[in-house]
Amino acid sequence: MQITVNGEAREISVGETLLALLARLEIDARKVAVERNLAIVPKGNYADTALAPGDVIEIVHFIGGG
C-alpha cells in the first residue's frame, strides 16, 4: 500500500505500524516527532498506530544546540 512520508510516496506493507516504519527508515523514535494526517502522534502510540493507504506522515528530527 502507498503512503506519503515527508512529501515522498512510499510503498509499505499492509498493517505496518508507525514504529516499524521508523525502524525501516533507520530513524530513532526517541529523537523525532511524527504527524499523521495533520495530527501529532504521541510517542507512546507509535507501536499501536497501524498505517493506512493514503496516510500522510511528516517526521521532524530534533536538533540540539548550545
N, C-alpha and C positions, 0 to 999 in steps of 0.2 A: 504494500500500500504506500501511497505517497503523502508526505508531509512537507512543510517548509521550515527550514532551520536557518535563522538569521538571513532570510531572503533567498536561500538556495533550496531548490527542490531536492528531496532525498527519498530513496526507497527504504522502507523498514519492514520488519516482519509484523504480521498481524498479532496484536496482543502485546507488543513490545512496550515496556514501561519507560517512563522518563529517566529513571535511574539507569536502566540498561542502555538507553540512547547515549547518555553522558559517558558511560563506561566505554561504549563502542567508539565514541569520538575522543577517547582518552582525556576527558575533562574531569578534574577533581570536583565533585559535587559540593565540597565544603567551601570552594572558592568562587562560586558563581551564584547569580540569581537567575531564575528561569520564569519566563512569562509564557503562558499557554493561552492562545486565543484572547489576548489582551488582559488576562488575569494572572497575577503573581501566584506561583505555586509554592506553598510553604515547603521548606527543605524536608520536613518530616513526612511529606506526602509523595516524594519522588518515587519511592519503590511501589507505591499503590496507584500511581497515576498511569493508567493504560492509555496509550496514544491511539487516536482515531484518524481515519482517512481525512485529509484536508486540514488537519491541525496546523496552526502557525505557531512555531516555537521561537522565542527570542532568548538567547543566552548571553548574559552580561558578566564579564570577568571583573573581579575586584582587583584593583591595583593600589598597593600601599605606597606611601611616600613619607618623606620626613621633613 
